Amino acid sequence: MNKNNKILVTGCAGFIGFHLVNKLCSQGYTVIGIDNINDYYDVDLKKSRLNELNPHVKSGQFIFYKEDIVNLEKIEKLFKIDGINYVIHLAAQAGVRYSLENPHAYIQSNVVGFMNILECCRHNKINNLIYASSSSVYGGNKKIPFSEDDRVDSPISIYAATKKSNELMAYTYSHLYNINTIGLRFFTVYGPWGRPDMSPHIFTASILNNEKIKLFNNGEHTRSFTYIDDIIESIYRLIDSDELQLKKYLLLNIGGGDSIQLMDYIKLIEKSLSKQAKYDFLPRCYAEMEKTSASTNQLFDLTGYAPKIKIKEGIPRFVKWYLEYYNMY
Ligand SMILES: NC(=O)c1ccc[n+]([C@@H]2O[C@H](COP(=O)([O-])OP(=O)(O)OC[C@H]3O[C@@H](n4cnc5c(N)ncnc54)[C@H](O)[C@@H]3O)[C@@H](O)[C@H]2O)c1
């Protein structure tokens, strides 16, 4: 992709968005970032991520707008900024369990907001859109590993249903308006600057504070964890490739190779902290999948890359960041 053009990234104060903007700017791209900095989790963490991006603001490579993607009028104006020819849409209401509590937030940001992004791409002749889907679209899929060719008609949470809707809506816009869309099905992403509502953060905090870890399903869930750098490298290769501009509609898994049981990965956190966890065993939450496991053959065929950072390496890196960020050394 031509570096004279600009990339619009939504959700740029979020975990994945922040890392992506950092990578894009350090590789010479200019980024327009949008985020509404909502308080679903610690707003200070979102602001700290944005502060980290200040050097790119100073160099003129990163321009940030605090806007809500649900507000079509405001978003339309941002899409008119000269030179935008690529959109990476990461803004969404994330989290499976919170979708039981506040489903409307998901419909607003993930369905209405996504519609607004599609319409803005259409009316501004932006033909390249990458957006975040999720491994949660695989629902109760029993076939392991999950492949992009599997049927995914049974989402088991409203969060998953909104992500599946995004895939359908993207298909329609690719078909009608020739927009090249790539939906990325991320599998449990973790690493420095990660989300406080996700298990690595929650478990680390519980161990440090001598609190019991609330363990649903006796910790028998298995997850394909993906280290943040693997996510960013995969997205970067997709953007940098000229070949991919030709594909109209694509769905891709980005998931770490090693699936691990929650209990085993808590042991890795314990080891990194040199401290033992205490548990509160709870029944299964039926909005959560029992097992996730990613096939990344398609990603590898397209980009020559598949996630490679092992959970044994990733967890100590995450814990190191956590202790530094929260001044706990
Ligand atoms: N982190 C994961 O494990 C994971 C897994 C699967 C899919 N995803 C998807 O990847 C994307 C990024 O996830 P993340 O982990 O960085 O989450 P995140 O919550 O850290 O980032 C999302 C950002 O979007 C912003 N946002 C939310 N609603 C908005 C709105 N209406 N208008 C403008 N900004 C809004 C939030 O303020 C936040 O900063 C999301 O779409 C998420 O659903 C993440």
Ligand as a Chemical Component Dictionary entry (heavy atoms), coordinates in Angstrom:
data_LIG
# 
_chem_comp.id                   LIG 
_chem_comp.type                 NON-POLYMER 
_chem_comp.pdbx_formal_charge   0 
_chem_comp.three_letter_code    LIG 
# 
loop_
_chem_comp_atom.comp_id 
_chem_comp_atom.atom_id 
_chem_comp_atom.alt_atom_id 
_chem_comp_atom.type_symbol 
_chem_comp_atom.charge 
_chem_comp_atom.model_Cartn_x 
_chem_comp_atom.model_Cartn_y 
_chem_comp_atom.model_Cartn_z 
_chem_comp_atom.pdbx_ordinal 
LIG N1  N1  N 0  -8.980  -8.689  22.570 1  
LIG C1  C1  C 0  -9.502  -9.837  22.152 2  
LIG O1  O1  O 0  -9.197  -10.921 22.668 3  
LIG C2  C2  C 0  -10.490 -9.865  21.016 4  
LIG C3  C3  C 0  -10.950 -11.114 20.562 5  
LIG C4  C4  C 0  -11.852 -11.152 19.513 6  
LIG C5  C5  C 0  -12.278 -9.981  18.923 7  
LIG N2  N2  N 1  -11.831 -8.770  19.397 8  
LIG C6  C6  C 0  -12.328 -7.563  18.742 9  
LIG O2  O2  O 0  -11.224 -6.763  18.378 10 
LIG C7  C7  C 0  -11.540 -5.377  18.478 11 
LIG C8  C8  C 0  -10.559 -4.671  19.389 12 
LIG O3  O3  O 0  -10.592 -5.323  20.651 13 
LIG P1  P1  P 0  -9.769  -4.792  21.901 14 
LIG O4  O4  O 0  -9.413  -5.970  22.707 15 
LIG O5  O5  O -1 -8.706  -3.847  21.459 16 
LIG O6  O6  O 0  -10.922 -4.022  22.689 17 
LIG P2  P2  P 0  -10.907 -2.599  23.407 18 
LIG O7  O7  O 0  -12.194 -2.510  24.154 19 
LIG O8  O8  O 0  -9.646  -2.430  24.180 20 
LIG O9  O9  O 0  -10.902 -1.588  22.190 21 
LIG C9  C9  C 0  -12.055 -1.119  21.561 22 
LIG C10 C10 C 0  -12.002 0.395   21.551 23 
LIG O10 O10 O 0  -13.151 0.848   20.830 24 
LIG C11 C11 C 0  -13.692 1.962   21.497 25 
LIG N3  N3  N 0  -15.125 2.023   21.190 26 
LIG C12 C12 C 0  -16.090 1.159   21.593 27 
LIG N4  N4  N 0  -17.289 1.556   21.131 28 
LIG C13 C13 C 0  -17.072 2.698   20.402 29 
LIG C14 C14 C 0  -17.907 3.580   19.697 30 
LIG N5  N5  N 0  -19.232 3.401   19.653 31 
LIG N6  N6  N 0  -17.344 4.632   19.065 32 
LIG C15 C15 C 0  -16.000 4.836   19.105 33 
LIG N7  N7  N 0  -15.166 4.044   19.790 34 
LIG C16 C16 C 0  -15.697 2.979   20.434 35 
LIG C17 C17 C 0  -13.429 1.730   22.977 36 
LIG O11 O11 O 0  -13.371 2.948   23.717 37 
LIG C18 C18 C 0  -12.093 1.003   22.956 38 
LIG O12 O12 O 0  -11.008 1.893   23.171 39 
LIG C19 C19 C 0  -12.990 -5.343  18.975 40 
LIG O13 O13 O 0  -13.826 -5.222  17.855 41 
LIG C20 C20 C 0  -13.177 -6.690  19.645 42 
LIG O14 O14 O 0  -14.529 -7.084  19.645 43 
LIG C21 C21 C 0  -10.948 -8.703  20.423 44 
# 
loop_
_chem_comp_bond.comp_id 
_chem_comp_bond.atom_id_1 
_chem_comp_bond.atom_id_2 
_chem_comp_bond.value_order 
_chem_comp_bond.pdbx_ordinal 
LIG N1  C1  SING 1  
LIG C1  O1  DOUB 2  
LIG C1  C2  SING 3  
LIG C2  C3  SING 4  
LIG C2  C21 DOUB 5  
LIG C3  C4  DOUB 6  
LIG C4  C5  SING 7  
LIG C5  N2  DOUB 8  
LIG N2  C6  SING 9  
LIG N2  C21 SING 10 
LIG C6  O2  SING 11 
LIG C6  C20 SING 12 
LIG O2  C7  SING 13 
LIG C7  C8  SING 14 
LIG C7  C19 SING 15 
LIG C8  O3  SING 16 
LIG O3  P1  SING 17 
LIG P1  O4  DOUB 18 
LIG P1  O5  SING 19 
LIG P1  O6  SING 20 
LIG O6  P2  SING 21 
LIG P2  O7  DOUB 22 
LIG P2  O8  SING 23 
LIG P2  O9  SING 24 
LIG O9  C9  SING 25 
LIG C9  C10 SING 26 
LIG C10 O10 SING 27 
LIG C10 C18 SING 28 
LIG O10 C11 SING 29 
LIG C11 N3  SING 30 
LIG C11 C17 SING 31 
LIG N3  C12 SING 32 
LIG N3  C16 SING 33 
LIG C12 N4  DOUB 34 
LIG N4  C13 SING 35 
LIG C13 C14 SING 36 
LIG C13 C16 DOUB 37 
LIG C14 N5  SING 38 
LIG C14 N6  DOUB 39 
LIG N6  C15 SING 40 
LIG C15 N7  DOUB 41 
LIG N7  C16 SING 42 
LIG C17 O11 SING 43 
LIG C17 C18 SING 44 
LIG C18 O12 SING 45 
LIG C19 O13 SING 46 
LIG C19 C20 SING 47 
LIG C20 O14 SING 48 
# 
